[in-house]
Amino acid sequence: MRLPYITVLILGICLSLLAEGQTRPTVKVGVFAPIYMDSAFSENTYKQGNSISKTNIPGLEFYNGVMMAIDSLNAEGVNAEVFFYDTKSSAEPLELILEKPELKSLSLIIASFNNRAEVKTLADFSLANKIPLISETYPNDGGIIENPYFVLINSTLKTHVDALYKYLQRTYATSNLVLIKRKGQMEDIIQSYFTDNNKKTPSIPLKFKITELIDSFSTADLLNKLDSNRQNIVICGTLNEGFAVSVIKTLNANPNYAALVIGMPNWDGFRDLTKPEFKSVDVVYTSPYNYTRTDKLALYLTTKYRNKFLSRPSDLVFKGYESFYHFTKLSLKHQDKLIHNLSDKSFRLFNDFDIQPVKFKKENKEPDYWENRKLYFIKKADGQIKLLF
């Protein structure tokens, strides 16, 4: 039966958290994700035959990861009450969901977003009710300011660009640096972040050329900006997958121009990067997540997921698992002081979160939000994904 939300009670007691005679600690966690259940069901009838729409998959994968974390916490005897909400319900839009009385007593909110407006709506609710909100996916900040309960695990684009700029300064300052972009507001923002770093850096500024190309650019349009006698560092300043793939495909077809492509943080979701036809071009990008899938827990979750769903778990499954397990445990440990203990590594699973306060005005007593500043540098080389550092 289709429900507007799912309520899960994790039963049991975690003795390691209790001293004898104490009251059993508990937390109430709200999880929000874009499931699009209304598009999949007509009353109780599933509308999509034997398949699942690509629209439904990201939210469902995040949900599956959360449910696997619930299983793990249940096995540990953790006591928590969990409410899961579909942010894409037409019967109950987010604004109506947030009127539910049980939400005002939540200890923690964990969210997977795919819409900027929803970030602001849920963040305003978290501020009004003083509930920490963990934002796991892009879009991340939603223009949030003056909200000391809003926590970005998926770091802002500016944080990524600042880290890439320092990396280029250290490693490729003498190479032929070319910033390739397409026409667009987000591309202009990325360009401004690079140029602002050039103005503010205490070291020698990078010398990079900026080139704007149309989506249907020719091979000559790109190669004319490169040097066949030097290493070319192509900063691909776009979040647009089609344009990024076109740039890499062109470079792959012209191996006489030695090139390393610097990508943006959402490139970790570009499946084409591992295709054989892109094997000759190395790509470096940053990510706040590093799921190597080779440690004991990752292998266990992969096996469990394959056995249940007959497919390989995506990063969203791991994000759902990690965020729910990690922050629920932290909430139990720190209770109402969670917001000041977000970087506690007591329950680390896969990633080393370094969650720091962000203040747009130094004189402010409270942060505008909290942000994970730990970024991993990922390199795609020879069709394989490798961790640089």
C-alpha positions as CSV (number, residue, x, y, z in Angstrom):
1,M,0.0,0.0,0.0
2,R,1.3,3.4,-0.9
3,L,1.8,5.8,2.1
4,P,2.7,9.5,2.1
5,Y,5.4,8.7,4.6
6,I,6.9,5.7,6.2
7,T,7.4,5.4,10.0
8,V,10.0,3.0,11.3
9,L,10.6,2.3,15.0
10,I,14.0,0.8,15.8
11,L,13.5,-1.4,18.8
12,G,16.0,-2.4,21.4
13,I,18.5,-1.0,23.8
14,C,22.2,-0.2,23.3
15,L,23.8,-1.1,26.6
16,S,27.1,0.5,25.7
17,L,25.3,3.9,25.8
18,L,23.8,3.4,29.2
19,A,24.9,3.3,32.8
20,E,22.9,1.1,35.1
21,G,19.6,2.7,36.2
22,Q,19.6,5.4,33.5
23,T,16.7,6.0,31.2
24,R,17.1,4.6,27.8
25,P,18.3,7.4,25.3
26,T,16.3,7.9,22.2
27,V,16.3,10.2,19.1
28,K,13.6,11.0,16.5
29,V,15.0,11.3,13.0
30,G,13.3,12.7,10.0
31,V,14.5,11.6,6.5
32,F,13.5,13.4,3.4
33,A,14.2,12.2,-0.2
34,P,12.7,12.6,-3.7
35,I,11.0,9.3,-4.2
36,Y,8.2,10.4,-6.7
37,M,5.9,7.7,-5.4
38,D,2.9,9.4,-7.1
39,S,4.5,8.9,-10.5
40,A,5.0,5.2,-9.8
41,F,1.6,4.3,-8.4
42,S,-2.1,4.9,-9.2
43,E,-3.7,4.3,-5.9
44,N,-2.4,0.7,-5.2
45,T,-1.4,-0.1,-8.7
46,Y,2.2,0.1,-9.9
47,K,2.2,2.0,-13.2
48,Q,5.7,1.3,-14.5
49,G,5.4,-2.4,-15.4
50,N,8.6,-4.4,-14.7
51,S,10.9,-1.4,-14.6
52,I,11.7,1.6,-12.4
53,S,11.8,5.1,-13.9
54,K,15.2,6.9,-13.8
55,T,13.4,9.6,-11.9
56,N,12.6,7.3,-9.0
57,I,16.0,5.6,-8.7
58,P,18.1,8.2,-6.9
59,G,15.6,8.7,-4.1
60,L,14.9,5.0,-3.8
61,E,18.7,4.2,-3.6
62,F,19.1,6.8,-0.8
63,Y,16.1,5.3,1.0
64,N,17.5,1.7,0.6
65,G,20.8,2.9,2.1
66,V,18.9,4.4,5.1
67,M,16.9,1.2,5.6
68,M,20.1,-0.8,5.6
69,A,21.5,1.5,8.3
70,I,18.3,1.0,10.3
71,D,19.0,-2.8,10.1
72,S,22.5,-2.2,11.4
73,L,21.4,0.1,14.2
74,N,18.6,-2.3,15.2
75,A,21.2,-5.1,15.5
76,E,23.1,-2.9,17.9
77,G,20.0,-2.2,20.0
78,V,19.8,1.5,19.2
79,N,16.6,3.2,20.2
80,A,15.3,5.7,17.7
81,E,12.1,6.7,15.9
82,V,12.4,7.3,12.2
83,F,10.0,9.1,9.9
84,F,10.6,9.0,6.1
85,Y,9.0,11.5,3.8
86,D,8.7,11.7,0.0
87,T,9.5,15.3,-0.9
88,K,7.9,14.8,-4.3
89,S,4.5,13.7,-3.1
90,S,1.7,15.5,-5.0
91,A,-0.8,14.6,-2.3
92,E,1.4,16.1,0.4
93,P,3.9,18.7,-0.8
94,L,6.8,19.5,1.4
95,E,5.0,22.6,2.9
96,L,2.1,20.4,4.1
97,I,4.4,17.6,5.4
98,L,6.2,20.2,7.6
99,E,2.9,21.0,9.3
100,K,2.8,17.5,10.9
101,P,3.0,17.9,14.7
102,E,5.5,15.0,15.1
103,L,8.2,16.8,13.1
104,K,8.5,19.7,15.6
105,S,10.0,17.2,18.2
106,L,12.6,15.7,15.8
107,S,16.2,15.4,17.1
108,L,17.7,15.4,13.6
109,I,16.8,15.8,9.9
110,I,18.7,14.1,7.1
111,A,17.9,15.1,3.5
112,S,18.7,14.2,0.0
113,F,17.7,17.1,-2.2
114,N,17.3,17.6,-5.9
115,N,15.6,21.0,-5.9
116,R,17.1,24.2,-4.6
117,A,13.7,25.6,-3.4
118,E,13.2,22.6,-1.2
119,V,16.5,23.2,0.5
120,K,15.3,26.7,1.7
121,T,11.9,25.4,2.8
122,L,13.4,22.6,4.9
123,A,16.2,24.7,6.2
124,D,13.7,27.4,7.4
125,F,11.8,24.7,9.3
126,S,15.0,23.4,10.9
127,L,15.9,26.9,12.0
128,A,12.5,27.7,13.4
129,N,12.5,24.5,15.4
130,K,16.2,24.3,16.2
131,I,16.7,20.9,14.6
132,P,20.0,20.1,12.9
133,L,19.5,19.5,9.2
134,I,22.1,17.3,7.4
135,S,22.1,18.1,3.6
136,E,23.8,15.1,1.8
137,T,23.4,15.9,-1.9
138,Y,23.6,18.6,-4.6
139,P,22.1,21.2,-4.8
140,N,23.6,21.9,-1.4
141,D,23.4,25.4,0.1
142,G,20.2,26.7,-1.5
143,G,21.4,30.3,-0.7
144,I,21.1,29.6,3.0
145,I,22.4,32.3,5.4
146,E,22.0,32.9,9.1
147,N,21.0,29.3,9.9
148,P,23.3,27.7,12.5
149,Y,21.3,24.5,12.2
150,F,22.0,23.9,8.5
151,V,24.8,21.4,7.8
152,L,26.4,20.9,4.3
153,I,28.1,17.5,3.9
154,N,28.2,18.0,0.2
155,S,30.5,21.0,0.1
156,T,29.7,24.2,-1.8
157,L,31.0,24.7,-5.3
158,K,33.2,27.6,-4.1
159,T,34.9,25.3,-1.6
160,H,35.6,22.9,-4.4
161,V,37.0,25.5,-6.7
162,D,39.1,27.0,-4.0
163,A,40.7,23.6,-3.4
164,L,41.2,23.0,-7.1
165,Y,42.9,26.4,-7.5
166,K,45.4,25.6,-4.7
167,Y,46.0,22.2,-6.3
168,L,46.8,23.7,-9.6
169,Q,49.1,26.3,-8.0
170,R,51.1,23.5,-6.3
171,T,51.2,21.1,-9.2
172,Y,50.6,22.6,-12.6
173,A,51.5,26.3,-12.3
174,T,53.9,26.2,-15.3
175,S,51.6,24.2,-17.6
176,N,49.4,25.6,-20.3
177,L,46.2,26.4,-18.3
178,V,43.0,26.8,-20.2
179,L,39.6,27.4,-18.6
180,I,37.0,26.0,-21.1
181,K,33.3,27.0,-20.4
182,R,30.0,27.2,-22.1
183,K,27.5,30.1,-21.9
184,G,25.5,29.9,-18.7
185,Q,25.0,31.5,-15.3
186,M,26.6,28.6,-13.4
187,E,29.6,28.7,-15.7
188,D,30.0,32.4,-15.1
189,I,30.0,31.7,-11.4
190,I,32.7,29.1,-11.7
191,Q,34.8,31.4,-13.8
192,S,34.4,34.2,-11.1
193,Y,35.6,31.8,-8.4
194,F,38.8,31.1,-10.3
195,T,39.4,34.8,-11.2
196,D,38.7,35.8,-7.6
197,N,41.3,33.4,-6.4
198,N,43.8,34.9,-8.7
199,K,43.1,38.3,-7.1
200,K,43.3,37.1,-3.5
201,T,46.1,34.5,-3.6
202,P,49.2,35.5,-1.6
203,S,51.3,33.4,-4.1
204,I,51.9,33.9,-7.8
205,P,48.5,34.0,-9.6
206,L,47.8,31.3,-12.1
207,K,48.1,32.3,-15.8
208,F,45.1,30.7,-17.4
209,K,43.3,31.6,-20.6
210,I,39.5,31.6,-20.6
211,T,37.6,30.3,-23.6
212,E,33.8,30.1,-24.1
213,L,32.6,27.5,-26.6
214,I,29.1,26.7,-27.9
215,D,27.7,23.3,-27.1
216,S,28.3,22.2,-30.7
217,F,31.9,23.3,-30.8
218,S,34.2,21.9,-33.4
219,T,37.5,20.1,-32.8
220,A,39.4,23.1,-34.1
221,D,37.6,25.4,-31.6
222,L,39.1,23.5,-28.7
223,L,42.5,22.5,-30.1
224,N,43.3,26.0,-31.2
225,K,43.5,26.9,-27.5
226,L,45.9,24.1,-26.7
227,D,49.7,23.7,-27.2
228,S,50.9,20.5,-28.8
229,N,54.4,20.9,-27.3
230,R,53.4,21.3,-23.7
231,Q,51.2,19.7,-21.1
232,N,47.7,21.2,-21.3
233,I,45.6,21.6,-18.2
234,V,42.0,21.9,-19.3
235,I,39.8,23.3,-16.6
236,C,36.3,22.4,-17.7
237,G,34.3,24.9,-15.8
238,T,30.8,23.4,-16.2
239,L,28.4,21.2,-14.3
240,N,26.8,20.2,-17.7
241,E,27.5,16.6,-18.4
242,G,26.9,16.8,-22.2
243,F,29.4,19.6,-22.6
244,A,32.0,18.0,-20.3
245,V,31.8,14.7,-22.2
246,S,32.2,16.5,-25.5
247,V,35.4,18.1,-24.3
248,I,36.8,14.8,-23.1
249,K,35.8,13.0,-26.2
250,T,37.5,15.6,-28.4
251,L,40.7,15.4,-26.4
252,N,40.6,11.6,-26.4
253,A,40.4,11.7,-30.2
254,N,43.5,13.9,-30.4
255,P,46.3,12.3,-28.3
256,N,48.9,14.6,-29.8
257,Y,47.7,17.2,-27.4
258,A,48.7,16.0,-24.0
259,A,45.9,17.1,-21.7
260,L,44.7,16.6,-18.1
261,V,41.1,17.7,-17.5
262,I,40.1,19.3,-14.3
263,G,36.4,18.6,-13.6
264,M,33.8,19.9,-11.2
265,P,32.4,18.1,-8.1
266,N,29.3,16.7,-9.7
267,W,31.5,14.8,-12.2
268,D,31.6,11.9,-9.7
269,G,28.2,11.0,-11.1
270,F,29.2,11.0,-14.8
271,R,29.2,7.4,-15.8
272,D,30.8,8.1,-19.2
273,L,34.1,8.9,-17.6
274,T,34.9,5.2,-17.2
275,K,34.0,4.2,-20.8
276,P,36.7,2.8,-23.0
277,E,36.5,5.7,-25.5
278,F,37.6,8.1,-22.8
279,K,40.5,6.0,-21.6
280,S,43.3,8.2,-23.0
281,V,42.4,11.3,-21.1
282,D,43.1,11.7,-17.4
283,V,40.5,13.6,-15.3
284,V,40.9,15.0,-11.8
285,Y,37.9,16.3,-9.8
286,T,37.1,16.7,-6.1
287,S,34.5,15.0,-3.9
288,P,33.5,15.1,-0.3
289,Y,32.9,11.4,-0.6
290,N,35.2,8.5,-1.1
291,Y,33.6,5.1,-1.3
292,T,36.4,2.7,-2.2
293,R,34.1,-0.3,-1.8
294,T,37.1,-2.5,-0.8
295,D,36.9,-2.4,3.0
296,K,35.0,-4.9,5.1
297,L,31.9,-2.8,5.6
298,A,31.6,-1.8,2.0
299,L,32.0,-5.3,0.8
300,Y,29.3,-6.5,3.3
301,L,26.9,-3.8,2.1
302,T,27.5,-4.5,-1.5
303,T,26.9,-8.2,-1.0
304,K,23.7,-7.6,1.0
305,Y,22.4,-5.1,-1.6
306,R,23.1,-7.5,-4.5
307,N,21.3,-10.3,-2.7
308,K,18.3,-8.2,-2.0
309,F,18.0,-6.0,-5.1
310,L,20.1,-7.9,-7.7
311,S,22.1,-4.8,-8.5
312,R,25.3,-3.0,-7.5
313,P,24.7,-0.2,-4.9
314,S,25.4,3.3,-6.1
315,D,27.1,6.0,-4.1
316,L,23.6,7.2,-3.1
317,V,23.0,3.9,-1.3
318,F,26.3,4.4,0.6
319,K,25.4,8.1,1.3
320,G,22.0,7.0,2.7
321,Y,23.6,4.4,4.9
322,E,26.5,6.5,6.1
323,S,24.5,9.6,6.9
324,F,21.8,7.8,8.8
325,Y,24.1,5.6,10.8
326,H,26.8,8.2,11.5
327,F,24.6,11.1,12.5
328,T,22.0,9.1,14.4
329,K,24.8,7.7,16.6
330,L,26.2,11.2,17.0
331,S,22.8,12.5,18.0
332,L,22.4,9.7,20.6
333,K,25.8,10.5,22.0
334,H,25.6,14.3,22.1
335,Q,21.8,14.8,22.3
336,D,21.0,18.6,22.1
337,K,24.7,19.4,21.7
338,L,25.0,17.6,18.4
339,I,25.4,20.8,16.3
340,H,28.7,21.6,18.1
341,N,30.1,18.0,17.8
342,L,29.5,17.3,14.1
343,S,33.2,16.4,13.4
344,D,33.3,13.8,16.2
345,K,34.8,10.8,14.5
346,S,33.6,8.2,17.0
347,F,31.3,6.6,14.5
348,R,33.3,7.1,11.3
349,L,32.4,4.7,8.5
350,F,33.8,5.7,5.1
351,N,34.6,9.4,5.1
352,D,36.6,11.9,7.3
353,F,34.1,14.7,7.7
354,D,35.6,18.0,8.7
355,I,32.6,20.1,9.5
356,Q,33.4,23.8,10.2
357,P,31.3,26.9,10.8
358,V,30.9,29.3,7.9
359,K,30.5,33.0,8.8
360,F,29.9,35.7,6.1
361,K,30.6,38.3,8.7
362,K,33.4,37.7,11.3
363,E,31.5,39.6,14.0
364,N,28.6,37.2,13.8
365,K,28.3,35.0,17.0
366,E,26.5,32.2,15.2
367,P,27.6,30.6,11.8
368,D,25.6,31.1,8.7
369,Y,25.8,27.4,8.3
370,W,28.1,24.5,8.8
371,E,30.1,22.9,6.0
372,N,32.2,19.8,5.5
373,R,35.6,21.1,4.3
374,K,37.2,17.7,3.8
375,L,37.6,17.1,0.0
376,Y,39.1,14.0,-1.7
377,F,40.9,14.5,-5.0
378,I,39.9,11.7,-7.4
379,K,41.7,10.9,-10.6
380,K,40.3,8.9,-13.5
381,A,43.2,7.3,-15.4
382,D,43.2,4.4,-17.9
383,G,39.5,3.9,-17.2
384,Q,40.0,3.4,-13.5
385,I,39.0,5.7,-10.6
386,K,41.9,6.4,-8.2
387,L,42.2,8.4,-5.0
388,L,45.0,11.0,-5.2
389,F,44.7,12.3,-1.7
